[in-house]
């Protein structure tokens, strides 16, 4: 049986319940301690799709290996355990059904009276059952004969588990738009004009003789001509070129889900024909 210090350590870890053959049954759920002694007696293991079911497993012959609890029961045997609500307390009747399923003797105090089991969540165990209401539960599978002999049809109800699969949405990543600035060299050709001086000589003719002889005979003078040229002028302006946005689209995939379901079978014996199984 596990000691109290084992519970305090395992509750802070993400351990599993395994069989002695090494099969993983499921993740550790809740530890339950004895009302009188405070020692751990039961652990729940989460099974089924997304851990939707919890089965009770006795800790009488359990052991701790690393972060896991190892129990001497098969995976199928644990999953077939009577269904008892994980409501913080096991009353004596619920414990008796569980002990019968695992082939163990029931838990009784020294005074011969049955005692219950309380929920343990890393704190001291609660003594007694004053804070809990013991109620008879019906959400379990029992191997005893529960046929109602008072009914005239003597019928037996056969049940089976059905697999209900849903989906949940979770975040898988984030995408964002971000602008940043880069620089590049742009080369272009711009035509420019400039003025140059060219010397022209004009001979004296009858048509221009009057202009040539209008001034004094001999003088000193100068004439200034201003030259011009064009130079490139660069200006920059910011203009929009395109708009970019992120759009989400939904892509549908098919994911195969596999899970075990249980069915009740009904067989008859003692009939004139061969045994009938359904």
C-alpha positions in Angstrom: 0.0 0.0 0.0 1.2 3.5 -0.8 2.2 5.8 2.1 0.8 9.3 2.6 4.0 11.0 1.4 3.7 9.2 -1.9 0.4 10.9 -2.5 1.7 14.3 -1.7 4.5 13.9 -4.2 2.4 12.2 -7.0 -0.4 14.8 -6.8 2.1 17.5 -8.2 3.1 15.3 -11.1 1.5 14.2 -14.4 1.8 10.5 -13.7 -0.1 7.5 -15.0 -1.6 4.3 -13.7 0.1 1.2 -15.2 -0.3 -2.5 -14.8 2.5 -4.8 -13.7 2.8 -5.9 -17.3 3.7 -2.3 -18.3 0.3 -1.4 -19.9 -0.8 2.2 -19.4 -4.3 2.3 -18.1 -4.7 6.1 -18.0 -3.6 9.2 -16.1 -3.8 9.5 -12.3 -7.0 11.2 -11.2 -7.8 11.4 -7.4 -6.5 9.6 -4.3 -8.8 8.5 -1.6 -7.8 7.9 2.0 -9.3 5.8 4.8 -11.6 7.7 7.2 -9.9 6.3 10.4 -6.3 5.8 9.5 -5.8 8.5 6.8 -3.8 6.0 4.7 -4.4 6.0 0.9 -6.7 3.2 -0.2 -8.0 4.1 -3.7 -6.9 5.9 -6.7 -9.0 6.9 -9.7 -7.6 6.5 -13.2 -8.9 8.5 -16.2 -9.8 6.4 -19.2 -11.9 6.7 -22.3 -11.9 9.4 -24.9 -10.2 12.6 -23.5 -10.3 11.0 -20.0 -14.1 11.2 -19.9 -14.4 8.1 -17.6 -12.8 7.4 -14.2 -12.3 4.0 -12.6 -11.5 3.2 -9.0 -8.4 1.0 -8.4 -7.4 -0.3 -4.9 -4.0 0.6 -3.6 -3.6 -2.4 -1.3 -0.9 -4.0 -3.5 0.1 -1.0 -5.5 3.7 0.3 -5.9 5.2 3.6 -7.1 7.7 3.6 -10.0 8.9 7.1 -10.8 5.8 9.3 -11.4 3.5 6.3 -12.0 1.4 4.0 -9.8 1.7 0.3 -10.7 -1.2 -2.0 -9.8 -1.6 -5.8 -10.1 -4.8 -5.7 -12.2 -5.3 -5.9 -16.0 -6.4 -2.9 -18.0 -9.7 -4.6 -19.0 -10.4 -5.5 -15.3 -9.9 -1.9 -14.2 -12.2 -0.5 -17.0 -14.9 -3.1 -16.1 -15.0 -1.9 -12.5 -18.4 -0.7 -11.1 -19.1 2.9 -12.0 -19.0 5.0 -8.8 -19.2 8.8 -8.8 -16.0 10.6 -8.0 -17.8 13.0 -5.6 -15.2 13.2 -2.8 -16.3 10.2 -0.7 -16.9 6.4 -1.0 -19.6 5.0 1.3 -19.3 1.5 2.6 -21.7 0.1 0.1 -19.7 1.5 -2.8 -16.4 0.2 -1.4 -17.9 -3.2 -0.9 -18.9 -3.4 -4.6 -15.5 -2.3 -5.7 -13.7 -4.8 -3.4 -15.9 -7.6 -4.7 -15.0 -6.7 -8.3 -11.3 -6.9 -7.5 -11.6 -10.1 -5.5 -10.5 -8.4 -2.2 -12.0 -8.4 1.2 -14.0 -5.3 2.2 -12.5 -2.6 4.5 -13.8 -2.8 8.1 -12.7 -1.2 11.3 -11.6 -2.9 14.4 -15.1 -2.5 15.9 -16.6 -4.6 13.0 -18.5 -1.7 11.4 -17.9 -0.7 7.8 -16.1 2.6 7.2 -16.0 4.9 4.2 -13.1 6.6 2.4 -12.5 10.3 1.9 -11.1 12.3 -1.0 -7.4 13.3 -0.5 -6.1 16.3 -2.5 -2.7 17.0 -1.0 -4.1 18.0 2.4 -4.7 16.1 5.6 -7.4 13.4 5.3 -10.8 14.2 6.7 -11.9 12.0 9.6 -15.4 10.6 9.6 -18.2 11.1 7.1 -20.1 14.0 8.7 -19.5 16.3 5.7 -20.8 13.8 3.1 -24.2 12.3 2.4 -24.0 8.5 1.8 -26.3 7.6 -1.1 -26.8 4.4 -3.0 -25.5 4.8 -6.5 -26.9 3.1 -9.6 -24.4 4.1 -12.3 -22.3 1.0 -12.1 -22.1 -2.4 -13.6 -22.6 -5.2 -11.1 -22.1 -8.9 -11.7 -24.8 -10.1 -9.3 -28.2 -11.2 -10.4 -30.6 -8.2 -10.4 -33.5 -9.8 -12.3 -36.8 -8.6 -11.0 -38.7 -11.8 -10.4 -41.9 -9.9 -9.7 -42.3 -9.0 -13.4 -44.4 -11.3 -15.5 -42.3 -11.0 -18.7 -39.0 -12.0 -17.0 -37.1 -9.7 -19.4 -33.5 -8.6 -19.1 -32.3 -5.3 -20.5 -29.1 -5.4 -22.5 -27.0 -2.2 -22.8 -24.0 -1.2 -24.7 -21.7 1.8 -24.9 -22.0 4.1 -27.8 -19.1 6.3 -29.0 -19.9 10.0 -29.1 -17.1 12.0 -30.8 -17.0 15.8 -30.9 -14.4 18.4 -31.8 -12.9 21.3 -29.9 -11.1 24.3 -31.3 -7.7 25.3 -30.0 -5.0 27.7 -31.1 -2.2 26.2 -33.2 -0.2 29.3 -34.2 -0.3 33.0 -34.9 0.4 35.0 -38.1 1.0 38.7 -38.4 1.8 41.4 -41.0 4.8 43.6 -40.3 6.2 46.5 -42.4 9.9 47.4 -42.5 12.0 49.7 -44.6 14.7 48.7 -47.1 16.8 50.9 -49.3 18.0 50.4 -52.9 19.9 52.4 -55.5 17.9 53.6 -58.5 19.7 54.8 -61.6 18.0 56.8 -64.3 19.1 59.1 -67.2 17.9 62.7 -67.4 18.7 64.9 -70.5 20.2 68.3 -69.7 21.2 71.3 -71.8 24.1 73.7 -71.5 25.3 76.8 -73.5 28.7 77.0 -75.1 30.5 79.9 -76.9 31.3 79.6 -80.5 33.3 82.3 -82.4 31.7 83.5 -85.6 33.4 85.7 -88.2 31.3 87.9 -90.5 32.9 89.5 -93.6 32.2 93.2 -94.4 29.7 93.5 -97.2 27.6 96.3 -98.6 24.8 95.1 -96.4 26.6 95.4 -93.1 29.2 98.1 -93.9 27.1 100.8 -92.2 27.1 98.9 -88.9 30.8 98.3 -89.1 31.7 102.0 -89.7 29.3 103.4 -87.2 31.7 103.5 -84.3 35.1 105.2 -83.8 38.0 104.2 -85.9 40.2 102.7 -83.1 38.9 101.8 -79.7 39.4 99.2 -76.9 36.3 97.4 -75.7 35.0 94.0 -74.4 31.7 92.2 -74.6 30.4 89.7 -72.0 28.2 86.7 -72.8 26.6 84.7 -70.0 26.5 81.0 -70.4 23.8 78.7 -68.9 23.5 74.9 -68.3 20.9 72.6 -66.7 21.6 70.4 -63.7 19.5 67.4 -62.5 17.2 68.2 -59.5 16.1 65.1 -57.4 12.9 65.1 -55.3 11.3 62.0 -53.6 7.6 61.5 -52.8 5.8 58.6 -51.1 3.0 56.9 -53.1 0.9 53.9 -52.2 1.6 50.9 -54.5 -0.5 48.0 -53.0 -2.6 46.8 -50.0 -1.8 43.5 -48.2 -4.0 41.7 -45.7 -4.2 38.3 -44.0 -7.3 36.2 -44.7 -8.2 33.0 -42.8 -9.7 30.0 -44.5 -11.0 26.8 -43.0 -9.6 23.5 -44.3 -11.4 20.3 -43.5 -9.5 17.1 -42.8 -10.7 13.7 -41.8 -9.1 12.3 -38.5 -9.6 8.7 -37.6 -10.6 8.1 -33.9 -10.3 4.7 -32.4 -11.6 3.8 -28.9 -12.9 0.7 -27.1 -16.6 0.4 -26.3 -18.2 -2.2 -24.1 -21.3 -4.2 -24.8 -23.4 -6.5 -22.6 -24.1 -9.9 -24.0 -27.0 -12.1 -22.9 -26.9 -15.9 -23.1 -29.3 -18.6 -22.1 -28.6 -22.1 -20.9 -30.8 -25.0 -19.9 -32.9 -24.8 -23.0 -33.8 -27.6 -25.4 -31.9 -26.0 -28.2 -28.3 -25.0 -28.4 -27.3 -22.1 -26.1 -28.4 -18.8 -27.5 -26.1 -15.8 -27.4 -27.0 -12.3 -28.5 
